[in-house]
Amino acid sequence: MTKVPVIPAIDIINGQVVRLTKGDYGQIEYYETSAEQYARNFETNGATRIHIVDLDGAKVGKVVNSELIRNIRNAVDCTLELGGGIRNEDTIKQLLELGIDRVILGSLLIKDYEQAIALIRQFPGKIIAGIDARDGQVATEGWIENSDTAATALIERMQNEPIESIIFTDIDRDGTLEGPNRNALNTICKVTSHPIIASGGVGNTDHLAELDALELPNLMGCIVGKAILSGQLPLSVLNR
């Protein structure tokens, strides 16, 4: 059985590492360790890819924590992917120049699909589609707004576009440590040939085993945040 790689997450608000529960900005946990130190710890323990979210940027529609993002880049050599507030060509260029390897487009796929696709084609293989869903429908603007677009419909529509991968987040599982939404992942992976990264709900090694057991060939990773930061999952899972 192939083990699904773990991608550790660093979420940032006001320059600090945080975790939200179900994307609720009213339920914030702050962590004292710096983002740079977390990144170094992750890489030392086997992480080859780190997921970063500028939560301030997601809320206001532009990158806010660029200095900290640069510091994280300088701290590690592994692949960095970043989301939050990425809406235009200038921002993408800024982040790529900072050394970010992959940028995540989320809200723009709903707000202006044609512009999003134009950017995906302009930067082939550099852009990840971030699909954040609540009850199967895509949410935007840092998960504050709900759309009437089904996640599966959006993913199918992008089938022939040169995206690097798709991050599928089940918002109602995010930060809960209650386990991934296996049924949703099974559906998502079967409507596209693009690589899928799961996000939301992983809280222990049993949950990782559940993802492994799905045996979905295009499930290329799972993002884990709170479970690692809180110590419920050991750093050794980064080298599983």
N, C-alpha and C positions, 0 to 999 in steps of 0.2 A: 504494500500500500504506500503510495507516494504521500509524504507529509507536506502539508500546505505551509509555506514559509511565513514566519511572523514578521510584520513590519511595524516597528515601534513608532508611536505618535508623540509629537510635541505640540501642544496647543498653547497659544500665546495670547494674553490680554495684558495691556499696559506693561509689556516687557517681562512679564512673569509667566511661568509655566502653570497652566490651570487644566482642570477637567470640568466639563459641564455634564449634567444629567439630562438626557433626551434633548440636547441642544438648547436648554433653558438657561439664558443669561442670568436668571435669578437664582440658579443653583450652581454656584461656582465653588470649586475647591482649589485653593492655592497651594503650590508646592515651593518650598524654600530653595531647593537646589536650582542652579541656573540652567537655562536651556543649553548652553554650551557644554556644561558638565554632563548633563543627561546624554547629549549626543555622543560625547566621548565614551561614556560608559556603555552606551548601546553598541557603538562600533567595536570597542574592545571585546565585548562579549559575543561578537559574531554577526551583528547587523550589517547587511550590505546595502540597505535602503532605509531611509528614515522619512516619515511622513510629518510635515509641518503644516499647521494651520494658523494663519494670522486672523484670529477671531475678531479683532478690532476692524481689520480690513473687510472681513465678510459682512460686517454690519453696515459700514459706511460706503462700501463700493470702491475702495482703493487701498493699496498696500500701506500699512501704517508703521509696522515694526521693521523697516528695512535695515536699520543699523544692527539690530539683533540678528536678523537673518544673515547678514554678512558675517557676523561673529560666529554663527553656527557653521557656516560654510568654511571659515578659516580653521575651525576646530577639528573637522573630520574630512576624510577622503571619500567616504562612501556616497552612493547616489542619494540626492536629496530631491524630494518632490514637495511642492508648496501650493497651497490653496488659500483663498480668502481675499476677496476684493479685486480679482483679476478680470478686467472688463475690456481691455483694449490692447492694441499693438505695442504702444509705448511701455506699458507695464510689463508685458511679456519680455520685451527686449531688456528692460531694466533688470528683471529677475535673472534672465539668462546671462547677462553681463556680470551679475553678482556671483554667478557660478551655480545657480540652481539648475539641476539637470532636467526636471520635468515640472511643468506648471499645470495647475488644475483649473479647468473652466467648469463652473457649476451653474450659477444663476443666469449667466449670459445665454446658455442653451435654451432657456425658457423665455427670457426677456427679449432676445434678438437672435434667433436661431441662425439666420443667414450670416450675420456678422461673426457668430461663433464658428460656423463652418468655414468661413473665409480665413479666420485666424488658424484654424486647425490645418487647413491646406497650405497656409503660408509657412507654418512651422511643423512640417510633417514629422511624426515620431517624438515630438517634444511636448505634446499636450495630452493630458489625461482628462477624460470626461468624468466629472463628479456628479453622480446621480444620487441625490439624497431624497429618500421617500418616506412618507407617512401614510400608512394604510394604502400603499401601492401608488400613491400620487406624488409627483415631484414637488419638493418644497424649495424655496429660494430665499435670498437675502439673509443668510445666516440662519436659515430654517424658520424665520419669523413669518414668512408668507407661504401660503399653500397655493398650488396651481391646479388646474383641471387636467393636466397632462399625466397620463399613466407612465410609470417608469419603463415598462416593457415597450410601449409604443415609441418612446424617445430613443431607447437603445436600438430597437429595430431600424429606426430611421437613419441611424448613424452607421449602419453595418458596413458600408463601403468607404467610410471616411478614414484618413490616415492617423487616427488617434493611437497613442501608445498603449493605453489600457482604459478600463472603466472601473472607477471606485463606486461600489454600490453600498450605500449606508442605509440601514434601517433605523430611522430616527428614534422610534419607540424602544429600540434595544440599546441605543448608544449610551454608554456610561452606566448601564444598569447591572452589568456583570451577570445577567440572567441567561446568557447563551445566545448564539446567532440565530437568525431567522432562516432555518435550513430550507423551508419550503420556498421562500422568496428567492433564495440563492439558486436553488435547483431550477426554478423557472427562468431567472435572469440568464444563467449560464447557457440555457438551451435555446434562447432566442438570438444569440449572437456568437460569432466566432472570435470576437475580440477577447483578449485576456481580461478576466474579472478579478478585482481585489475586493474582498469582503470587509465590511466595517460595521461594528456595532454589536455589543453584547458579550464578547469573549471574556470570560472571567476565570477560567481554570483549565487545567490540562484535559479534562473530560470534554470541554467545549472544542478544544483543538482536535481531539480525536473524532468528534462528531463531524467536523469539517473534512478531515481526512477520509472518513468513511463515505462521504458523498461521492468520491471518486469522479469529480468533474474535471475533465482534461484542461479546460481553460480557466479554472480557479487557480490563479497564480500566486495568491498571497492573502493574508488577512491582517488588517490593521488593529493593533492592540495598544490602548492608552492606559486607562485607569488601572487595569489589572496589574500591569507592570509597575506603574508609579506607586501603587499602594502596597506592592509586595505580594499580592495574591498569586502572581505568576513570577517565577524566578527569571533572572536575566538569561539563564541557560536556554530558555525556549527560543532565544534569538539564533541559536545554532542547532536547531532541531533537524 
